Amino acid sequence: MSSVPPSIDHAYDPERFRRDGHAVIDMLADALAKAHARTGVVLPWHGPEAARSEWGEAPLTAGSGELVADLARFVERSTQLAHPQCMAHQVPPPLPGAVLAEAVAALVNNGMAVYEMGPAAVPIELAVIEFLCARLGYPAGAGGVLTSGGSLGNLTALLAMRQSHAGFDAWKQGTHGGPALSVITSSDSHYSVSRAISIMGWGEAGVIAAPVDEHHRLTGHAVRVALHTARNQNRRVIGIVAAAGSTATGAFDPLNELADLCDREKLWLHVDAAHGGGVALSPTHRQKLAGIERADSVVWDAHKLLMMPALVTAVLFKQERHAYEAFAQRASYLFAEAHPETHWWDLGTRTLECTKRAMAVELWTALRVHGEAWFGEVIDRQVSLTRAFAQKITASSDFELAHEPELNIICYRHRTADNAELRRRVVEDGRFYIVGTKLGEDYYLRSTIMNPLTEETDFDRLLEHLRSLC
Amino acid sequence: MSSVPPSIDHAYDPERFRRDGHAVIDMLADALAKAHARTGVVLPWHGPEAARSEWGEAPLTAGSGELVADLARFVERSTQLAHPQCMAHQVPPPLPGAVLAEAVAALVNNGMAVYEMGPAAVPIELAVIEFLCARLGYPAGAGGVLTSGGSLGNLTALLAMRQSHAGFDAWKQGTHGGPALSVITSSDSHYSVSRAISIMGWGEAGVIAAPVDEHHRLTGHAVRVALHTARNQNRRVIGIVAAAGSTATGAFDPLNELADLCDREKLWLHVDAAHGGGVALSPTHRQKLAGIERADSVVWDAHKLLMMPALVTAVLFKQERHAYEAFAQRASYLFAEAHPETHWWDLGTRTLECTKRAMAVELWTALRVHGEAWFGEVIDRQVSLTRAFAQKITASSDFELAHEPELNIICYRHRTADNAELRRRVVEDGRFYIVGTKLGEDYYLRSTIMNPLTEETDFDRLLEHLRSLC
């Protein structure tokens, strides 16, 4: 005779889950089909204030909601990344099978701080890490960890850099009272780099932003000039943060040139390949990453070019031991109880996160089901679509490119319109979704071509749409 | 005529997703039913080395995997949190409906750094934040953000503390060269607190661990002693980190007493309620949190007592403006393009994360479907089960308690056995799962009663099982 209250029993009832689950799957499959058919808007804009009062009024306490209907409404009112006219952020329409893997990992809910918390999840993560390291061209002895997002990934890598190159035990002693530490990065680097530096307490001067060249790349020359200035100001530069696929333009910094300089100057080389890491799986474009195998650390978001749902970020180290240096610490109730030494299988020693999602399962199954070559095909298509879009812009009389696209990010503008205003109209109309960015002082429209179901004709229709809104 | 290659078209085919999705739902429903029936082991132990070679050998590149079979194998070889004999970490068997919500959020994949990236996800998050703030008893003007895990949550709160109480612009100027900053916390505080402090560069001396009293609580007296010592050592204490549900024993620090002291000394009060925050939804146990409404910041993991799949962490501030002070920064391509001022709807300004999972949807639907009172029922059951377990231990002649359980965490040991060795045998046997911890110098067995489907008879069988392994 069970003592479990009926309301609890009912909430956990496997048959209820089965029934709701089938309904949710059908709802999602229908939504996917609708988006692929270009039906409905991409961005159901209501304005933040209106949205807040609309969603804020739903009672959270009464127990009167209906799961499938609530979720269907959520889907309908969200930005439709699966719609081929969504050409905006570096966020993909996720591979549908990976979403199923995420659901499985969520129900299993195996935290991964120690092996026994994830007896399948931990070895799967290590297999994925090993695969990613191999694809970067890292030698034996490389390693790393998966974590929640590129920003946390960059912070993790820079903590390892600090511990390795500060010249003292920064974790234990603190950086207060030591030398003024700095990194050099490009003026185009992602905001998470300066965020990580300010988190570590180095202040805004801890980031020395060297100017980019005409291709938006950080060159060895610019770094040398920055290094000279920094030293004159008594700042101790311990590393360089390069980009492999910068956020603004998708530019790839010349990694071999920067690695040479780091070798010479004994600097840590971190490559933020959150966006561009995926091209390692494309034989066509892999050479853009030439030199990345020389980086001390790399951040690579599988939730960008590898089409995983957010968040699946790899932080990879050429020497695995650095993975343990980011967080030089132990917790009695987890790590120290039985084994005093550090073990590869206790992932909590290498990540900020204690309980961690079993995010590797998504990528592991996707690789097994589709094969590595499939990812290369997707990337090649994203790049060729972007080039086709660039050609259409160049061929037009009323639009212009900011630069030839390097990968799948493209910045462009209408020659005469107020482009910020134009973008506002696009967003509020909702049939297409594009974003914008400033390059130097100039505002440009910006699209990342993430959806491999986009067709070249979608670009013709986007340009027509933009003209109609000028 | 589509130009999409067939392999890509097939991977994104909504009908393939529908077919695989139904199969995955059935597989998961069956696994749930099996676990609830106490069939099979809780922990399929193979040992980390064996597991690594087993899972490491699966080819990742060939495209020969089968999604549903791969996921079924993953489920089978994972720790079964849904099994009522799982009595281990502070990780719940997630509410099955919340797993469906996570799947929906994953397919939708709406990043949330700015409103337009999540036109439903952003207002839903804000509605959830408002609900949680209200339940803590925070006054109007409170606010916060959801983030990936309690460790990141504690770091976020402590960054806001630093910015508010350091006495200078720590974000901009850095902490290098300024005063030696510190926080006081209990010797039982979670390792993420000292981790956050070392990340910020304050070093190990940045955490002053005051001894706990006989109930494992941080008292005002202990803080005053620590404060005195710190000042003699020229360390500038700017805050106290209290626990509401400590990790080791579930103890609740006396928040009103600590808040009084913080008022008097002008210290920031952060409450790590990652575990215990949930009792705010239990009328029976809510008084354990008395005083939490006076905390400057609170971290509350919904993936603990609120039964969400990991990770859903709320970082809440009594004054919403502090939510913006943790990361005092902007990014051209996101925030600055149209609106120079900070907006409540651009969540990227308040979290380390740029792309963020729409994790609020899980809790929002769960609250709407089950109602707030349901969560209170679950917590009350967890607590009463834990008390029943404690009584059985006390009534036995061969086991003893470390302390009367405060909530749903219980530390105990066999009076004569080598308890660390005993636990090792439990783990390798796999029919039950318990963990262990050190309290002071003594090793104890430790269970967190998370599964509301556990019955009192499961404890009888656990004690018998332990005796049989002595």
Contacts between the chains, C-beta under 8 A, distances in Angstrom:
chain1	res1	chain2	res2	distance
A	2	B	455	6.9
A	3	B	455	5.9
A	3	B	456	7.0
A	4	B	381	7.7
A	4	B	452	6.6
A	4	B	453	5.6
A	4	B	455	7.4
A	5	B	377	6.0
A	5	B	381	6.8
A	7	B	370	7.5
A	7	B	374	5.8
A	7	B	377	6.1
A	8	B	374	7.7
A	8	B	377	6.4
A	8	B	378	6.1
A	8	B	381	6.7
A	8	B	452	4.8
A	8	B	453	7.4
A	9	B	453	7.6
A	11	B	95	6.2
A	11	B	96	7.6
A	11	B	97	7.2
A	11	B	370	5.9
A	11	B	374	6.8
A	12	B	32	7.6
A	12	B	36	7.2
A	12	B	82	7.8
A	12	B	93	7.5
A	12	B	95	7.4
A	12	B	96	6.4
A	12	B	452	7.5
A	12	B	453	6.2
A	14	B	29	4.6
A	14	B	30	7.4
A	14	B	32	4.0
A	14	B	33	4.1
A	14	B	36	6.7
A	14	B	96	7.6
A	15	B	29	7.0
A	15	B	33	8.0
A	16	B	96	7.3
A	16	B	97	7.9
A	17	B	25	7.6
A	17	B	28	7.1
A	17	B	29	5.3
A	17	B	32	6.2
A	17	B	96	3.9
A	17	B	97	7.3
A	17	B	99	7.9
A	17	B	100	7.6
A	18	B	25	6.1
A	18	B	26	6.6
A	18	B	29	3.8
A	20	B	96	7.8
A	20	B	97	6.2
A	20	B	100	5.9
A	21	B	25	3.5
A	21	B	28	7.2
A	21	B	29	6.8
A	21	B	96	7.9
A	21	B	100	5.8
A	22	B	22	5.8
A	22	B	25	5.7
A	24	B	100	4.7
A	24	B	103	6.8
A	24	B	104	6.4
A	25	B	17	7.6
A	25	B	18	6.1
A	25	B	21	3.5
A	25	B	22	5.7
A	25	B	25	6.1
A	26	B	18	6.6
A	28	B	17	7.1
A	28	B	21	7.2
A	28	B	103	7.5
A	28	B	104	6.5
A	28	B	107	5.4
A	29	B	14	4.6
A	29	B	15	7.0
A	29	B	17	5.3
A	29	B	18	3.8
A	29	B	21	6.8
A	30	B	14	7.4
A	31	B	107	7.8
A	32	B	12	7.6
A	32	B	14	4.0
A	32	B	17	6.2
A	32	B	107	7.5
A	33	B	14	4.1
A	33	B	15	8.0
A	36	B	12	7.2
A	36	B	14	6.8
A	43	B	116	6.3
A	43	B	119	6.8
A	44	B	119	5.9
A	44	B	120	8.0
A	45	B	116	7.0
A	45	B	119	6.5
A	46	B	119	6.4
A	48	B	115	4.4
A	48	B	122	7.2
A	48	B	123	7.4
A	48	B	343	7.1
A	48	B	344	7.7
A	48	B	345	3.8
A	51	B	115	7.4
A	51	B	119	5.9
A	51	B	120	7.3
A	51	B	122	7.2
A	51	B	123	4.3
A	52	B	123	4.6
A	52	B	126	6.0
A	52	B	127	7.9
A	52	B	344	8.0
A	52	B	345	7.2
A	54	B	123	7.0
A	55	B	120	6.8
A	55	B	123	3.9
A	55	B	124	5.4
A	55	B	126	7.9
A	55	B	127	5.5
A	56	B	123	6.5
A	56	B	126	7.0
A	56	B	127	4.8
A	56	B	130	6.9
A	58	B	127	7.0
A	58	B	364	7.9
A	58	B	368	6.4
A	59	B	368	7.2
A	60	B	127	6.9
A	60	B	128	7.5
A	60	B	131	5.0
A	60	B	364	6.9
A	60	B	367	4.1
A	60	B	368	6.1
A	60	B	372	6.9
A	61	B	131	7.9
A	61	B	367	6.8
A	61	B	371	5.9
A	61	B	372	4.0
A	61	B	373	7.7
A	62	B	368	7.7
A	62	B	371	5.6
A	63	B	368	7.6
A	63	B	369	6.8
A	63	B	370	5.6
A	63	B	371	2.6
A	63	B	372	7.9
A	63	B	373	7.2
A	63	B	374	6.6
A	64	B	368	7.1
A	64	B	371	7.6
A	65	B	365	6.4
A	65	B	367	7.7
A	65	B	368	2.6
A	65	B	369	4.7
A	66	B	369	7.1
A	67	B	97	5.2
A	67	B	100	6.8
A	67	B	101	7.6
A	67	B	365	5.7
A	67	B	369	5.1
A	70	B	364	7.8
A	70	B	365	5.0
A	70	B	368	5.9
A	70	B	369	7.4
A	71	B	100	7.0
A	71	B	101	6.2
A	71	B	104	4.7
A	71	B	361	7.6
A	71	B	365	6.4
A	73	B	120	7.8
A	74	B	104	6.5
A	74	B	105	7.9
A	74	B	108	7.2
A	74	B	120	5.1
A	74	B	121	7.7
A	74	B	124	7.2
A	74	B	361	5.9
A	74	B	365	7.9
A	75	B	104	6.3
A	75	B	107	7.9
A	75	B	108	5.9
A	77	B	119	6.2
A	77	B	120	4.0
A	78	B	108	4.6
A	78	B	110	5.0
A	78	B	118	6.8
A	78	B	119	6.5
A	78	B	120	4.8
A	78	B	121	6.5
A	79	B	108	7.9
A	79	B	110	5.4
A	79	B	116	7.0
A	79	B	117	6.4
A	79	B	118	7.0
A	79	B	119	6.2
A	81	B	108	7.4
A	81	B	109	5.4
A	81	B	110	7.5
A	82	B	12	7.8
A	82	B	107	8.0
A	89	B	111	6.3
A	89	B	117	6.4
A	89	B	355	7.9
A	91	B	109	6.1
A	91	B	111	5.0
A	91	B	117	7.5
A	91	B	355	6.0
A	92	B	109	7.3
A	93	B	12	7.5
A	93	B	109	7.0
A	94	B	106	6.4
A	94	B	107	6.3
A	94	B	109	5.1
A	95	B	11	6.2
A	95	B	12	7.4
A	96	B	11	7.6
A	96	B	12	6.4
A	96	B	14	7.6
A	96	B	16	7.3
A	96	B	17	3.9
A	96	B	20	7.8
A	96	B	21	8.0
A	96	B	107	6.8
A	97	B	11	7.2
A	97	B	16	7.9
A	97	B	17	7.2
A	97	B	20	6.2
A	97	B	67	5.2
A	98	B	106	7.9
A	99	B	17	7.9
A	99	B	103	5.8
A	99	B	106	4.6
A	99	B	107	4.5
A	100	B	17	7.6
A	100	B	20	5.9
A	100	B	21	5.9
A	100	B	24	4.8
A	100	B	67	6.8
A	100	B	71	7.0
A	100	B	103	7.2
A	101	B	67	7.5
A	101	B	71	6.2
A	102	B	102	6.7
A	102	B	103	6.5
A	102	B	106	4.6
A	103	B	24	6.8
A	103	B	28	7.5
A	103	B	99	5.8
A	103	B	100	7.3
A	103	B	102	6.5
A	103	B	103	3.8
A	103	B	106	7.3
A	104	B	24	6.4
A	104	B	28	6.5
A	104	B	71	4.7
A	104	B	74	6.6
A	104	B	75	6.3
A	105	B	74	7.9
A	106	B	94	6.4
A	106	B	98	7.9
A	106	B	99	4.6
A	106	B	102	4.6
A	106	B	103	7.3
A	106	B	309	3.9
A	106	B	310	7.9
A	107	B	28	5.4
A	107	B	31	7.8
A	107	B	32	7.5
A	107	B	75	7.9
A	107	B	82	8.0
A	107	B	94	6.3
A	107	B	96	6.8
A	107	B	99	4.5
A	107	B	309	7.0
A	108	B	74	7.2
A	108	B	75	5.9
A	108	B	78	4.6
A	108	B	79	7.9
A	108	B	81	7.4
A	109	B	81	5.4
A	109	B	91	6.1
A	109	B	92	7.3
A	109	B	93	7.0
A	109	B	94	5.1
A	109	B	303	7.9
A	109	B	309	5.1
A	109	B	310	6.0
A	110	B	78	5.0
A	110	B	79	5.4
A	110	B	81	7.5
A	111	B	89	6.3
A	111	B	91	5.0
A	111	B	310	6.4
A	115	B	48	4.5
A	115	B	51	7.4
A	116	B	43	6.3
A	116	B	45	7.0
A	116	B	79	7.0
A	116	B	427	5.7
A	116	B	433	7.7
A	117	B	79	6.4
A	117	B	89	6.4
A	117	B	91	7.5
A	118	B	78	6.8
A	118	B	79	7.0
A	119	B	43	6.8
A	119	B	44	5.9
A	119	B	45	6.5
A	119	B	46	6.4
A	119	B	51	5.9
A	119	B	77	6.2
A	119	B	78	6.5
A	119	B	79	6.2
A	120	B	44	8.0
A	120	B	51	7.3
A	120	B	55	6.8
A	120	B	73	7.8
A	120	B	74	5.1
A	120	B	77	4.0
A	120	B	78	4.8
A	121	B	74	7.7
A	121	B	78	6.5
A	122	B	48	7.1
A	122	B	51	7.2
A	123	B	48	7.4
A	123	B	51	4.3
A	123	B	52	4.7
A	123	B	54	7.0
A	123	B	55	3.9
A	123	B	56	6.5
A	124	B	55	5.4
A	124	B	74	7.2
A	126	B	52	6.1
A	126	B	55	7.9
A	126	B	56	6.9
A	127	B	52	8.0
A	127	B	55	5.5
A	127	B	56	4.8
A	127	B	58	7.0
A	127	B	60	6.9
A	128	B	60	7.6
A	130	B	56	6.9
A	131	B	60	5.0
A	131	B	61	8.0
A	148	B	148	3.7
A	148	B	149	6.8
A	148	B	152	7.2
A	148	B	311	6.9
A	148	B	353	7.2
A	149	B	148	6.8
A	149	B	352	8.0
A	149	B	353	5.0
A	149	B	354	6.9
A	149	B	355	6.1
A	149	B	356	7.4
A	150	B	354	6.8
A	150	B	355	7.4
A	151	B	352	5.3
A	151	B	353	5.6
A	151	B	354	5.2
A	152	B	148	7.2
A	152	B	152	6.7
A	152	B	352	6.3
A	152	B	353	7.0
A	155	B	199	7.5
A	155	B	352	7.2
A	159	B	199	6.4
A	170	B	201	6.7
A	170	B	203	7.7
A	171	B	198	4.8
A	171	B	203	7.4
A	171	B	204	7.7
A	172	B	198	7.6
A	172	B	203	6.0
A	172	B	204	5.1
A	173	B	203	4.8
A	173	B	204	7.7
A	174	B	180	7.6
A	174	B	198	7.5
A	174	B	201	5.3
A	174	B	202	4.9
A	174	B	203	2.5
A	174	B	204	7.6
A	174	B	205	6.8
A	174	B	206	6.0
A	175	B	175	7.6
A	175	B	176	6.0
A	175	B	201	3.7
A	175	B	203	7.7
A	176	B	175	5.9
A	176	B	176	6.3
A	176	B	177	7.7
A	176	B	178	7.1
A	176	B	180	5.5
A	176	B	181	7.4
A	176	B	201	6.4
A	176	B	202	6.5
A	176	B	203	6.9
A	177	B	176	7.7
A	177	B	177	7.6
A	177	B	180	7.5
A	178	B	176	7.2
A	180	B	174	7.7
A	180	B	176	5.5
A	180	B	177	7.4
A	181	B	176	7.4
A	190	B	331	7.8
A	190	B	354	7.6
A	191	B	329	6.2
A	191	B	330	7.5
A	191	B	331	3.9
A	191	B	334	7.8
A	191	B	354	7.4
A	192	B	352	7.8
A	192	B	354	6.1
A	194	B	329	6.8
A	195	B	327	6.0
A	195	B	329	6.0
A	195	B	352	6.8
A	198	B	171	4.9
A	198	B	172	7.6
A	198	B	174	7.5
A	198	B	327	7.9
A	198	B	328	7.7
A	198	B	329	7.2
A	199	B	155	7.5
A	199	B	159	6.4
A	199	B	199	6.5
A	199	B	200	6.6
A	199	B	352	7.5
A	200	B	199	6.6
A	200	B	200	6.7
A	200	B	201	5.3
A	201	B	170	6.7
A	201	B	174	5.3
A	201	B	175	3.8
A	201	B	176	6.4
A	201	B	200	5.3
A	201	B	201	3.9
A	201	B	202	7.6
A	202	B	174	4.9
A	202	B	176	6.5
A	202	B	201	7.6
A	203	B	170	7.7
A	203	B	171	7.4
A	203	B	172	6.0
A	203	B	173	4.8
A	203	B	174	2.5
A	203	B	175	7.7
A	203	B	176	6.9
A	204	B	171	7.7
A	204	B	172	5.1
A	204	B	173	7.7
A	204	B	174	7.6
A	205	B	174	6.8
A	206	B	174	6.0
A	247	B	333	6.4
A	248	B	332	7.7
A	248	B	333	6.0
A	301	B	355	8.0
A	303	B	109	7.9
A	303	B	355	6.9
A	309	B	106	3.9
A	309	B	107	7.0
A	309	B	109	5.1
A	309	B	357	8.0
A	310	B	106	8.0
A	310	B	109	6.0
A	310	B	111	6.3
A	310	B	355	4.9
A	310	B	356	7.4
A	310	B	357	5.5
A	311	B	148	7.0
A	311	B	353	7.7
A	311	B	355	6.6
A	311	B	356	7.8
A	311	B	357	6.0
A	327	B	195	6.0
A	327	B	198	7.9
A	328	B	198	7.7
A	329	B	191	6.2
A	329	B	194	6.8
A	329	B	195	6.0
A	329	B	198	7.1
A	330	B	191	7.5
A	331	B	190	7.7
A	331	B	191	3.8
A	332	B	248	7.7
A	332	B	437	6.0
A	332	B	438	4.4
A	333	B	247	6.4
A	333	B	248	5.9
A	333	B	435	6.9
A	333	B	436	7.3
A	333	B	437	3.7
A	333	B	438	7.2
A	333	B	446	6.8
A	334	B	191	7.8
A	336	B	438	7.2
A	337	B	420	6.5
A	337	B	423	8.0
A	337	B	436	4.9
A	337	B	437	6.8
A	337	B	438	6.7
A	337	B	443	6.9
A	338	B	420	6.0
A	338	B	423	7.9
A	338	B	424	6.6
A	338	B	436	7.8
A	343	B	48	7.1
A	344	B	48	7.7
A	345	B	48	3.8
A	345	B	51	8.0
A	345	B	52	7.3
A	352	B	149	8.0
A	352	B	151	5.3
A	352	B	152	6.3
A	352	B	155	7.2
A	352	B	192	7.8
A	352	B	195	6.8
A	352	B	199	7.5
A	353	B	148	7.1
A	353	B	149	5.0
A	353	B	151	5.6
A	353	B	152	7.0
A	353	B	311	7.7
A	354	B	149	6.9
A	354	B	150	6.8
A	354	B	151	5.2
A	354	B	190	7.6
A	354	B	191	7.4
A	354	B	192	6.1
A	355	B	89	7.9
A	355	B	91	6.0
A	355	B	149	6.1
A	355	B	150	7.4
A	355	B	301	8.0
A	355	B	303	6.9
A	355	B	310	4.9
A	355	B	311	6.6
A	356	B	149	7.4
A	356	B	310	7.4
A	356	B	311	7.8
A	357	B	310	5.5
A	357	B	311	6.0
A	358	B	78	8.0
A	361	B	71	7.6
A	361	B	74	5.9
A	364	B	58	7.9
A	364	B	60	7.0
A	364	B	70	7.8
A	365	B	65	6.4
A	365	B	67	5.8
A	365	B	70	5.0
A	365	B	71	6.4
A	365	B	74	8.0
A	367	B	60	4.1
A	367	B	61	6.7
A	367	B	65	7.8
A	368	B	58	6.4
A	368	B	59	7.2
A	368	B	60	6.1
A	368	B	62	7.7
A	368	B	63	7.6
A	368	B	64	7.1
A	368	B	65	2.7
A	368	B	70	5.9
A	369	B	63	6.8
A	369	B	65	4.7
A	369	B	66	7.1
A	369	B	67	5.1
A	369	B	70	7.4
A	370	B	7	7.6
A	370	B	11	5.9
A	370	B	63	5.5
A	371	B	61	5.9
A	371	B	62	5.6
A	371	B	63	2.6
A	371	B	64	7.6
A	372	B	60	6.9
A	372	B	61	4.1
A	372	B	63	7.9
A	373	B	61	7.7
A	373	B	63	7.3
A	374	B	7	5.8
A	374	B	8	7.7
A	374	B	11	6.8
A	374	B	63	6.6
A	377	B	5	6.1
A	377	B	7	6.2
A	377	B	8	6.4
A	378	B	8	6.1
A	381	B	4	7.7
A	381	B	5	6.9
A	381	B	8	6.7
A	420	B	337	6.5
A	420	B	338	6.1
A	423	B	337	8.0
A	423	B	338	8.0
A	424	B	338	6.6
A	427	B	116	5.7
A	433	B	116	7.7
A	435	B	333	6.9
A	436	B	333	7.3
A	436	B	337	4.9
A	436	B	338	7.8
A	437	B	332	6.0
A	437	B	333	3.7
A	437	B	337	6.9
A	438	B	332	4.4
A	438	B	333	7.2
A	438	B	336	7.2
A	438	B	337	6.7
A	443	B	337	6.9
A	446	B	333	6.8
A	452	B	4	6.6
A	452	B	8	4.8
A	452	B	12	7.5
A	453	B	4	5.6
A	453	B	8	7.4
A	453	B	9	7.6
A	453	B	12	6.2
A	455	B	2	6.9
A	455	B	3	5.9
A	455	B	4	7.4
A	456	B	3	7.0
